[in-house]
Every structure is written in structure tokens, then in C-alpha cells.
């Protein structure tokens, strides 16, 4: 009897239905798996045989052929263990085939027949619903994650024996209830009110959060650059359910979902070390997996000690910053991962860290300072909207007991500005209304429509273009920044004061 069980492969962030065909034939007892399996899938032979025997079921003394179709799709990981085992039991007439109709099966088997956690359950469950499946069988540990997808019956199975009893009608497994998403309290690592001084830096970060702009902080060691960056997620707007599912799907595929957290509701904050490879940053591998830029999707990518990152590593950031996606090409094909993140970088002005400091003199030679700053290319700097100096904090401010403005108050202003932008970009006359979520994403058509300047502002911009030698990209980024500052002020139009503040965030010629 030929058995056909439905499983799922994850390619990039998308699921693909896989048919697990199992057939018996005469010959020496063995199992052959075909259909482009990797080493983990090939090892299923031993796990499936031991799991079936230790579950008290009968493993056939025949030649077993397993075909994973379509054969052109690469199969990786241990999630095919349970579909193969159920295929063997259906082909051996121990389980009726109709018990698995309209059912997608996922699970890794232990040798004793218990089921282990597998990664990528969320995109697999979404694929099951899109393809019309009525239910999905997953390990008990993954049921909470799978139940985030509405309209799908989720059967949590703890072991192969428990699932066998359910499919043969002897003991029923209670379906997992739908996961009702409840808003979580925002996790605040550092509150802005605890940061002493640096009011102008806090203002710059508020502008960045309101419009989704990239930031570079430059200052001596110990001035609070890292502390300010880690406080930034607390003032970002709360994620919508769609954004939360988008982020959770990436973490599910990467197997980085925190235990007991089926849905990520806090915006990601990723801070990779400067020794990271370019494949670790943008993604890669023989079969590409998401990198740090994708794990920071809808959140913050913080690069501390920016010049210490390798030149090749920094240059691969240019395309994700512009396109909000990263495409990785291999001989087998290309995969595209989302990478819509805020880049926040921090650096010292020189190797010793005190170039331009009014208190401690710099010990670096001028050529050393220039060489250090030139590690960051002009095209990358041009893609950063806000360049802000972070000076040392004076004793009077450090010893002051008064608290600053809380993150929650700043976040409310940021959310108000984001809501203005959301309503603006959802107008019917825009060709792709859902493609833009904040001012930093505006294209030339939106710039022309929403960033008009009056005569005074045009004269100011003309003077800035000639004095600062701005590129066309820098010109557009200043307009986007001005629009965000105007939104924070509740202004319908960009005023000269908004443009002047945006120009202050351009890099100073004597520092960078």
C-alpha cells in the first residue's frame, strides 16, 4: 500500500508543501530516502525505526522507499521524521489513510518516540492555511506558535504513541485553542529619564524614531552613546499585529524565539560584535538563513565601534539600507529576506577617542585620525540621515538628582507623528499605499508631493547645497528629515526652522 503524507519545507521565509510518499517492496530490510534530502533528513532512517519500535508499534521487515516530492526542492532539518514515521504506519495498514486527510504533519522524533521542537513552525502553519489544510500536527512545545494562525486546527502531540492512539480512534487529543494575542507590557532596558544630560542627542533620537531615520553618534569614550542606543527601542511606536507576525516568522525560521514567547511584540534590538562576518550580518550559508539585518527587521540594528567593522562588512549594508530587503544568490537560486531596520551606529572620533575633546587632549597624529575616519566610506555615511555629536557629560549634570523626560512621554509623541505619516501615505492617489510606513521610506514621488518648500526654505537649501557640497541623496534625506521634524511639531508644511534643524544633523566637515 502506497502512503502519502503532507509535510512542509521552509525556503527562505516561505513554506512549500512536500509530499512524503512511502512504499514497501521485497528485499533486505532497509530504508532509502530520495528527493534531495540533506544529512539531517537522511538520518531520519535511524530515528524513525527506533521511534516506531519503542512506541510499541511494528516496523516492517521490508525494503522501505521514501520519496520527498517535488524532488527539485532541497529538504533540510529533522522536521520530516514524523511524516515519514506516519507514512510507514499508513503503508503498513496500522493507521487508516483517511485519518490524515487535509492534515499537515511536522515533528522531530526522539529514539523513544517522543516529539521534539522544530524551527519554522509559524511559516509552515501559514502555508497550511493558504493551501486549504484543515489541521496541522505539531510537537506539543510548538502548538502555541502554530495556533497564532487563525482558521487552522492545531493538534499538539507529545509522542508517536499518543498520536497513533488518536489517529486510530482509541484516545483523542484535544486541539490546542486559538492563541488570543494579548498586548504585552513594553520591556524597557533603559529609560530616557535616567540618562543625565545629552538633551540634544535625545532630541535627535526622538526625530529618528518618529521618521525611521538612521543615526550616527560620534563622541569620546564614556559619553553615553551605547546607553542612548539601548534606550531607543523604548520610544519606538508599538508594533502592530501584522508587524509582530512578520518579525516572529523571521525568528521562528532562525530558531531564535524565546522560550514560552510565541509572538514577539517588542521591537528587535540587535547589536552584533564588530568581528561579525558579512554573511553573519546580511545572511548566508550553503542554504541561506537570515542574518542580523533581517533579525533587526522592524527594529534597531546597533553597530557599536563602527570603524572596527570590516570594510566589506560595512559595504554590504548599503543595499539593505536603500531597498529594505536583502537578496542572497546561490547556485541553487536566490532568496530575499526583509531588512527594514533603523541603523544606529556609534564611534569615537579617533583611535584614542578624544579628538576635539575640550578636556583631555588627543594623542593621535592627524594622519592617524584621517585614516581612522576614512574606514567608513562616503556612500555609507551619505545613507545616514542624522549625524550627532555626543560630548562628555559634565559633573553638575551627572550629580543632579532630577529626572529627565520619561520614555513613555517621548513614545507618545513619536506615535502621534507616525500616525500622521500613516494616514498621509494611505491616500488613494498613491500607487502603492502599503509600501510606505514612515518618512524615511518616501520615494521621489512622495517627496515632490509632501515636502514642498517655501521661498525662504529654498534659499536656505540652495546655500546648504553649495556650502556642504551635498549629493542628490543627501538633499532628499534632508527633505525627509524636515518632514519628520514638521510632523513632530504638528505642522502641515515644512517651515524654515524645521529645515534648519535637519541641516544641523549633517556631518561636520572638520570631524568626518
Secondary structure, 3 states (H helix, E strand, C coil): CCEEEEEEEEECCEEEEEEEEEEEECCCCEEEEECCECHHHHCHHHHHHHHHHHCCCCCCCCEEEEEEECCCCCECCCCCHHHHHHHHHHHCCCCCHHHHCCEEECCEECCCCEEECCCCHHHHHHHHHHCCCCEEEEEHHHHHHHCCCCCCEEEEECEHHHHHHHHCCCCCCCCECCCCCCCCCCCCCCCHHHCCCCHHHHHHHHHHHHHCCCEEEECCCCCCHHHHHHHHHHHCCCCCHHHHHHHHHHHHHCCCCCCCCCCCCCCCEECCCCCCCHHHHHEECCCCEECHHHHCCCCEEEECCHHHCCHHHHHCHHHHHHHCEEEEEECCEEEEEECCCEEEEEECCCCCCCCCCCCCCCCCCHHHHHHHHCCCCHHHHHCCCEEEECCCCCHHHHCCCCCCCCHHHHHHHHHHHHHHHHHHHCCCCCCCHHHCCCHHHCCHHHHHHHCCCCHHHHHHHHHHHHHHCCCHHHHHHHHHHHHHHHHHCCCCCCCHHHHHHHHHCCCCCCCC
